[in-house]
Amino acid sequence: MSEQQTEDRKTAAPPAPPTPPAPPEFKYTWGQHNETMEALSLGQMARRVPSALRQTARLALAVNRTAFHVLVAAQILGGICTAAALTAISRAMVPLLTGDGIEERISAAAWPLVVAAAMTALGTLASLTSGSAARRLNPGMATLADLAMVDAHMDVELAAYDAPDFTERSEAAETGSARSAMLLQDALGFTGGLIDMAAVASVLAVVHPVLLPLLLLSVVPRGLGSVHAARLDYRLHNQTIASRNIKHMMRWHLTTPKLADELRGNSMRPYAHHWYAAVCERIDSRMVGSAPRYLTVHLIAATASGVFVVATYGALAGLVVGGYMAIAAAGTAIVAMRTSTAALSQLVVYGAAMFQHALYLGDYTAFVAEAAEKSGPRGPQVMEAAPEKIRLEEATYTYPGKDTPSLGPVSLTLSRGEVIAVVGENGAGKSTLIRLLTSLTAPTSGVVSWDGVPTSDADQRSAWRHVGLVTQSYGYWPFSARENITLGQPGPRGEEAVWDALDAVGMREAVQGFPDGLDTLLARSIWGGHEPSGGQWQRLACGRAFHRRPGLLVMDEPTSAMDPRGEHMVFSGLRDMKDDRITVIVTHRMENCRLADRIIVLDAGRITEQGGYEELVRLDGSFAELVRLSQDR
């Protein structure tokens, strides 16, 4: 190779990397309202709207009864003012258009015009008052609906989460909860249009009975256009919901500091950007592609409505020319028609919005009601004391939609003062066993009892007061260091107990070094917050369980993120407090099992071995194999 060729190769730009494939198309398949929206008619819309209005009223009354009554009164007053103003204008039209002299006309029309102006001003004040009341109600209504959703998820039995359709029904209900933020404004627009329409109709009916049906015909095309646009909106919503969900989820992954190291260290930026941009483009293309359909719908509706408006004004002219209507009445009719056109359009547009609200609010109310049914105590028995013994008698648990049990049948007795280690491969049933022991779930068949009281017949919340639980997915709660230990349950020994729990997990010095000690907010994402390391977070999770001083302490992989010193501190703490409680440790570290008085080996939901560490090693079964595998790593 010549020197020039070598130089050319050095200076040539590197070849562009191949374009990665686009992410797969995501589909949202549930969409239980698809058929309803596809068959939407004005009649269906009218029948659904009252339920949305009732729901709006219930929420508003729960937030602020006074503000709700002010809003309703202001809206009614606004309608009365509209009717009174039109009536006054009608009276002013007669002398203005048929009087003899200018002065006489103005004099005769003065008081009616003053009344019309006063009614218009009062109506404006009523509108401002209703708007102010709505602004006081709207945030509270949104919060009330949101709190109901949060409480429904926190209170519902864990078994509900296992149902295959729980997540989809929850997402549909979340949409209904989110709609509550728009509910009052749309209801205000709808009822305002309805009241104004009733007021104008009463005036038009007096002027001439033929004008009202003609005017109604002029708004029907726009109504049908709004209904069709609502169908398009819902179809577009369903076409993009899966992509929008994955977009929001991916955005969190790309912007959270928790994954920033992995994103950079693995050179993920080019592909992550391509992936995110492709999903965004997919959503945008759907939105842009729908624009011609919306334009067509609204053009047709506006054209048809215009034809009917021209016909209405033609009929008005014909009535005047034919001598069937006085010129003064025609002037009143023109003013009333302009007011009623706006009211009818408002009525139809907000009616379509209220129809959609009714659909989603139905999801919301059904979900909250169903969650409430699954949130009460399982039985009347209250677990006053921590358990001395926990027994499982042929207990099984089968997840909804599954044919075979995830656990069981299992028969087992745990006694106070024991340290029990539970081991097994992934999917062996360890997490399910924890749920049954702690009364987080009741067995599908068989019995789990605390001191002879079946957990399926007792108030599970009273049992949880005696439980300390450290799960694999422990929470990084954005609380202060103190509250991360106490969880809002300080206990009789106050701050001393907090420091004792921190000592038990070797975190005293670390917390003392935090910017504000126990009062340090543990959330770097919040201004002034501090972020502990992964191992420190796990120590805090263990510390909060120790602080509870529970009768049943269950720890699932409690030291997986800790260094040897932290692990030693935690297990030393377990040994020191074992006599006052039943202690269960789930672990993949076989060496930790030496602490246990008894080891339970699970395989495919069954207990295959149990005994002491040395005993099971000599048995040379599956536990001995797990020990050898852990030593070979």
Secondary structure, DSSP 8 states (H G I E B T S, - for coil): --HHHHHHHHHS-------------------TTHHHHHT--HHHHHHHHHHHHHHHHHHHHHH-HHHHHHHHHHHHHHHHHHHHHHHHHHHHHHHHHH-SSHHHHHHHHHHHHHHHHHHHHHHHHHHHHHHHHHHHHHHHHHHHHHHHHHHHHHHS-HHHHHSTTHHHHHHHHHHHHHHHHHHHHHHHHHHHHHHHHHHHHHHHHHH-TTHHHHHHHHHHHHHHHHHHHHHHHHHHHHHHHHHHHHHHHHHHHHH-GGGHHHHHHTT-HHHHHHHHHHHHHHHHHHHHHTHHHHHHHHHHHHHHHHHHHHHHHHHHHHHHHTTSS-HHHHHHHHHHHHHHHHHHHHHHHHHHHHHHHHHHHHHHHHHHHHHHHTTS-SSSB---S--SEEEEEEEEE--TT-SS-SEEEEEEEEETT-EEEEE--TTSSHHHHHHHHTTSS--SEEEEEETTEEGGGB-HHHHHTTEEEE-TT----SSBHHHHHHTT---TTHHHHHHHHHHHTT-HHHHHTSTTGGG-B--TTSTT-----HHHHHHHHHHHHHHH--SEEEEESTTTT--HHHHHHHHHHHHHTGGGSEEEEE-S-GGGGGG-SEEEEEETTEEEEEE-HHHHHHHTSHHHHHHHHHHH-
